[in-house]
């Protein structure tokens, strides 16, 4: 095993400009995904690093952009991680179940109510629900049951065989690990030369207007501070750390030894598309 892996920045830049057509690209639609913003992050990515670490995996947009040979991917969402593992282990089986599912409200609510216990069928159902629910949002009730409604705009197709197979191929690299754990379980292991990308849950439309209270249900302020402390530890250890977070002065104040750049994106979480406006986010980097 070589000490460091090298990525071609020219290739990365070109792929980042074509987030909807490059293959592999995320096979999930994830609320808060940075897929459309990847071009803004290229300047913060080193061309050489040891292990790539992504503790808030989501759709894996950054991972599929970089396609590293050595990575630790993790998330606290069990359904998400199980779907990544199923896809890695047998993309053909996942596709077989996915391709047979019609796109309509009746099928959506039938699947949402009665999930399969079988690994590959369940992963196909997860992808189906993700692609057909409202805005790619993953939300569960007090009993841990997925309860997002059917989306107002149904996709023309869900199964993208070639992309899914290519996603599985990248995930099957021998030194790519997929884990279900809290972000600390991954981030605390960061060491010199690693590249760490952190994209915790947050909402930016409430900047400086009840931000802490509004975001508490997504990612608590205690978690924000714990994340910042671990990011600082990783920085001191010699890791290269890049963080996506809200452009909120209280969040930014948690990272006194990091630099900050602000970027704009269009909010996608408002139910009324007319209310979706440009919002500011922060890229915090070591």
C-alpha positions, -999 to +999 in steps of 0.1 A: +000+000+000+014+034-010+015+060+017-005+085-003-030+084-031-030+109-059-061+123-076-060+141-109-073+176-102-081+184-138-104+153-140-120+163-107-127+198-119-143+186-151-165+161-133-175+187-107-189+209-135-211+180-148-227+167-116-259+154-134-242+135-162-209+122-149-207+085-139-206+074-112-227+100-095-248+096-064-275+070-068-296+088-041-313+122-039-304+135-005-317+167+012-287+190+017-265+172-008-236+191-022-239+175-056-247+208-074-221+227-054-191+204-060-174+229-083-171+252-053-151+227-033-124+217-058-100+245-047-101+231-011-092+195-020-055+185-019-042+165-049-026+139-025-038+125+007-038+092+027-072+081+037-104+099+027-129+102+055-166+112+052-185+108+085-218+123+072-221+102+040-256+111+028-256+106-010-218+105-011-215+132-036-179+141-026-169+105-025-182+098-060-165+129-072-131+119-058-133+081-062-104+075-038-088+041-035-087+043+003-117+057+023-138+053+054-174+062+047-198+064+076-232+077+087-255+072+117-284+063+094-287+026+094-310+023+064-286+045+044-255+025+053-273-008+047-283+004+012-247+013+004-235-021+016-261-040-004-253-021-035-216-028-031-222-065-024-246-072-053-257-043-075-274-067-099-298-080-072-306-044-061-313-035-097-335-066-103-358-055-075-357-018-083-365-022-120-398-039-112-413-011-092-439+012-109-437+049-100-470+058-085-485+068-051-501+035-045-468+016-048-450+043-027-473+040+003-475+002+000-437+000+003-435+027+029-459+007+051-445-028+045-407-029+041-390-061+031-366-077+056-344-090+027-311-072+022-312-064-016-350-059-019-349-036+011-321-016-004-341-013-037-371-001-017-349+025+001-337+039-032-373+039-045-387+058-015-358+082-016-363+090-053-401+093-051-406+110-017-408+147-011-374+163-019-352+133-011-359+140+026-351+112+051-372+115+082-386+090+107-413+092+134-408+085+171-410+048+163-382+050+138-406+046+108-399+065+076-428+089+072-420+114+044-449+117+019-450+110-018-433+137-038-452+161-061-428+155-089-422+119-098-390+110-117-393+094-151-370+066-140-354+054-108-331+026-118-300+039-136-283+006-143-250+018-156-246+044-129-255+020-101-231-006-114-203+020-115-212+032-080-209-003-068-175-007-085-160+023-067-175+011-034-159-024-039-124-011-039-106-032-013-096-003+010-130+014+010-148+008+043-185+015+050-196+018+086-227+027+106-216+050+134-218+084+149-194+109+132-170+106+161-163+070+154-148+080+120-134+114+127-116+105+158-094+082+138-082+109+114-044+112+113-017+131+094-022+133+057-059+122+058-086+142+039-117+147+060-149+161+046-177+170+071-212+179+059-234+177+091-272+183+089-282+219+090-307+244+076-294+277+063-327+296+059-328+307+095-294+324+097-292+345+128-330+341+133-335+313+158-308+293+141-298+273+172-334+265+182-346+257+147-316+234+139-316+216+172-339+189+159-315+182+130-281+184+147-279+197+183-257+226+194-239+201+216-231+180+185-219+211+167-194+218+195-184+182+196-178+182+159-158+214+160-136+199+188-129+168+168-122+188+136-097+208+155-081+177+168-079+163+133-063+196+121-037+194+148-029+158+139-021+170+104-053+160+085-067+183+059-103+191+070-131+207+049-164+214+065-198+225+050-219+244+074-244+272+078-231+307+074-239+315+110-215+335+131-220+312+161-211+281+140-180+299+125-169+310+159-164+273+168-135+271+143-110+299+152-080+281+136-098+275+103-103+297+073-138+304+059-152+311+024-189+318+017-208+303-012-244+308-024-268+281-033-305+279-040-325+265-011-344+233-019-362+226+013-391+251+010-423+232+000-433+262-022-408+265-050-415+302-053-400+306-018-367+288-027-342+316-028-304+320-027-289+313+007-254+316+020-233+287+033-198+285+048-169+263+036-146+260+066-112+246+059-079+240+076 
